[in-house]
Amino acid sequence: MSKDEFRDAYERAKLDYEERVEHDIIGMVGLYDVECFEILVKRNEPMKIKIKWDIANKKHYFKCPNCDKEIGRYNKYCPRCGQALDWSDS
């Protein structure tokens, strides 16, 4: 799914949820679904990786900006949390 498709699905689910709440209609889309879409949209938008320097060992490590776990060089997504990664400045 592309970034735009995620965002469109999120917006549709959010509008559907808000309309159902406004009219007090119980339906298939709930707040939990909207929150899940929101998380997916945010994780699909690349975030700049963190670079941590270990001066004692003269090494650097790459960390996920979302979960702060170490990641391999040039991974497109964090293997732990699925965050899209931006390597443009590294």
C-alpha positions as CSV (number, residue, x, y, z in Angstrom):
1,M,0.0,0.0,0.0
2,S,1.4,3.4,-0.9
3,K,1.6,6.3,1.5
4,D,-1.4,8.0,-0.2
5,E,-3.5,4.9,0.0
6,F,-2.8,4.6,3.7
7,R,-3.7,8.2,4.3
8,D,-6.9,7.9,2.2
9,A,-8.0,4.8,4.1
10,Y,-7.2,6.5,7.4
11,E,-9.2,9.6,6.4
12,R,-12.2,7.5,5.3
13,A,-12.2,5.5,8.5
14,K,-11.9,8.6,10.6
15,L,-14.8,10.3,8.8
16,D,-16.9,7.2,9.0
17,Y,-16.2,6.9,12.8
18,E,-17.0,10.6,13.4
19,E,-20.3,10.3,11.5
20,R,-21.3,7.2,13.4
21,V,-20.6,8.9,16.7
22,E,-22.5,12.0,15.7
23,H,-25.6,9.9,14.8
24,D,-25.1,7.4,17.6
25,I,-24.9,4.5,15.1
26,I,-22.9,1.4,16.0
27,G,-21.0,0.2,13.0
28,M,-18.0,-1.7,11.9
29,V,-15.4,1.2,12.2
30,G,-14.6,2.2,15.7
31,L,-12.0,4.4,17.4
32,Y,-9.6,1.5,17.6
33,D,-9.7,1.1,13.8
34,V,-9.1,4.8,13.3
35,E,-6.1,4.7,15.7
36,C,-4.6,1.7,13.9
37,F,-4.9,3.5,10.6
38,E,-3.2,6.6,12.1
39,I,-0.3,4.5,13.4
40,L,0.1,2.9,9.9
41,V,0.1,6.2,8.2
42,K,2.7,7.6,10.6
43,R,4.9,4.5,10.3
44,N,4.8,4.7,6.5
45,E,6.2,8.2,6.4
46,P,10.0,7.9,6.5
47,M,11.7,9.4,9.6
48,K,15.4,10.2,9.7
49,I,17.5,7.6,11.4
50,K,19.5,8.3,14.5
51,I,23.2,7.9,14.5
52,K,24.8,7.1,17.9
53,W,28.6,7.3,18.3
54,D,30.5,4.9,20.6
55,I,33.7,6.9,21.2
56,A,35.3,4.1,23.3
57,N,35.0,1.5,20.5
58,K,35.3,4.1,17.7
59,K,32.1,2.8,16.1
60,H,28.7,4.3,15.2
61,Y,25.3,2.6,15.4
62,F,22.1,3.4,13.6
63,K,18.9,3.6,15.6
64,C,15.3,3.6,14.6
65,P,13.7,7.0,15.3
66,N,10.5,5.4,16.5
67,C,11.5,2.5,18.8
68,D,15.2,3.5,19.3
69,K,16.4,-0.1,18.5
70,E,19.6,-0.7,16.5
71,I,19.0,-1.2,12.8
72,G,21.1,-2.4,9.9
73,R,22.6,0.0,7.5
74,Y,20.1,1.0,4.7
75,N,17.1,-0.9,5.9
76,K,14.1,0.6,4.4
77,Y,12.0,-0.3,7.4
78,C,12.8,-1.0,11.0
79,P,12.5,-4.8,11.5
80,R,11.2,-4.3,15.1
81,C,8.4,-1.7,14.7
82,G,8.0,-1.3,10.9
83,Q,8.8,2.4,10.8
84,A,9.8,3.7,7.3
85,L,13.4,5.0,7.5
86,D,15.0,8.0,5.8
87,W,18.8,7.6,5.2
88,S,19.2,10.8,3.2
89,D,21.6,12.5,5.6
90,S,23.7,9.5,6.6
